[in-house]
Amino acid sequence: MKVNGLWLLLLSGLPLTAQTRPRARDIGIIVGTIPTGPLNTITDVPGVRVGHTTIARGDSINTGITAILPPGGNPFREKVPAAIVVGNGFGKLAGSTQVNELGELESPIVLTCTLCVPRAADAVLTWLLSLPGNEDVRSANPVVGETNDGFLSNIRARPITEADVLSAIRGATDGPVAEGAVGAGRGTVAFGWKGGIGTSSRKLSQDLGGWTVGVLVQTNFGGDLMIAGVPVGRELRETGMGTRGSGDGSIIMVVATDAPLDHLRLTRVANRALSGLARTGSSMSNGSGDYVIAFSTARPPQSQFDRPTDSIAVVRNDWMSGLFQATIDATEEAIYNSLLRAETVRGYRGVVRALPTDSVVMILKRHGAIPR
């Protein structure tokens, strides 16, 4: 089964379990006071596109690809400002050193499973080198992140192919984003429950700049689940549901914004995503890879590309606080969406159950975190 985005999933007649489960706001979980964008997804940032390839074969293979593309048709020629921040570095994030050295992104951001990173990176190179205008390119920097889906998938099989990666990239759209056990989130586990892909956005008011921040996460980490400040994980265990994990695992957080930011300011924004992660109960343990990839869609105009200097206005530090808050809130909500949207998956080493929505709602209502 291969799925490329929500609309192909609908047209294919495949099961819609992941998409019929609620998002956080559907059950009354409102994170912060900043309003969301129209779709409450990373694609609310103009020009940003997302594509998935979901690979599910029997009980042994549950993995996939998720691709996030900045605006434009050729990211190598239309580089955008970018930064990468590491919370805990137990992971494999290909391309990170060049992003932070040069402060720019020149490829799609591709997420997959741990042992699939080399094959995914090679496929991204195939795509980049084939683009018109790149015929003489001799060096390109594919950015590929991962989490380990080895419980639900036979990760040693390294099942992804070049065609899987190219399908996710070429199928990326700027519309609704499928969440839960899709794409690179097909085989992931978070807080002992089924994790996956989640996304959210925030739209700042004009007095705070009017910019949009969008976040997409691939959740596969542990800790003690907190939702809206409520110890949901602990209370579920007290009723005999779930167990407290070691905290090991990983999460990739991708932050996009149309605010004009340089590498320094994007680094500051990326650091705030870790605050959103912490709110959900993550301990960023020794065995966890916690990474943030942040980029701005504002780039110098094409007319400057042949000049020796760049000239682009950037947000003043005094105006950064709204962007910080938007990033924290959108990251927190994206993580909740990744859990709430994911369905139960039977896999290579066992079954990982979906977070029990009815029980979560009861707990949150009892604590007054959502309306009764």
PyMOL commands that set and color helices and strands:
alter all, ss='L'
color gray80, all
select helices_A, chain A and resi 5-12+17-20+24-27+42-44+96-102+114-130+155-157+162-170+183-185+206-208+232-238+263-279+302-304+317-319+321-341+357-366
alter helices_A, ss='H'
color red, helices_A
select strands_A, chain A and resi 49-57+61-69+80-89+104-105+109-113+143-147+189-190+193-194+197-203+212-220+249-257+288-296+345-346+351-352
alter strands_A, ss='S'
color yellow, strands_A
deselect
rebuild
show_as cartoon
